[in-house]
């Protein structure tokens, strides 16, 4: 399980799938979110970032440095 951090965020591209640590779907699989745009980084605030995410048909949200510890990259099979 590869956690999400500032170094990993720079590599994200639109369409990348991330899994949530605690939230589950009805069948017990982890909640999956898809990167839905360009990752926003700041030069003046090097620890901050914002990743636009989407799951389901209409639910959009951002992963920031505050809630990044709740998301991880799925292991490749």
N, C-alpha and C positions, 0 to 999 in steps of 0.2 A: 504494500500500500504506500503510494508516494503522496505525501502531504503537499498541499498548495502553499507556496511561499513566494516572496518577491522574485527570486531567481527563476522559479518555474513559470510565473505569470508572464514573463517576457517572451516565453516560447509559445504561449497559447495562440491559436488561430480560430477563426470563426468556424463553428461546426464541431469543435472538440467537446467530447462528453466527459463530464465530471460526476462523481457519485457523492451523495451525502452520507455522513457517518451514522447518524441516528434515525433520520426520517426514512420510512419504508413505504413501499407501494402495498396494495391490497394482497398481492401474492407473496409478500415477504422480501422481495428484492429491494436493494437500496434505491432511493429516489435518484433519478438521473436528470441532470440539467445540461443544456447545450449552450456553449458560448455563442452569443447572438450578435456579435459585432466586434469592433476594435477595442482592445485593451487600452485603458487610459492610464498613463504614467506621468508623474510630475518631476521636473528637474529640481525644483526648489524644495520639494518634500519627498526625499528619496525613498522613504519607507511606505508611502501611500500609493495605492493603486485602486482601480475600479474595473471590474470585469462584468460586462452586460451578459446576463444569463436568461434562459427561457426554459420552461418545462410545461407540458400540457399544450393546450391549444392557444391560451391567451395569457398565461401567467408569466410576467417578466419581472426581473429583479436584478440587483447588483451584488456581486461578491466583492467585499472590500477587505482591508487588512484586519478589520474587527471580526468578521465571520469566516475568514479563510480557513481557520483551523477545523471547520466543520465539513470541508470538502476535500476530496482526494481524487487522484487519477486511478482509474480501474487498472488492474493487472492485466497485461496482455496474455491471451491464451494461445 
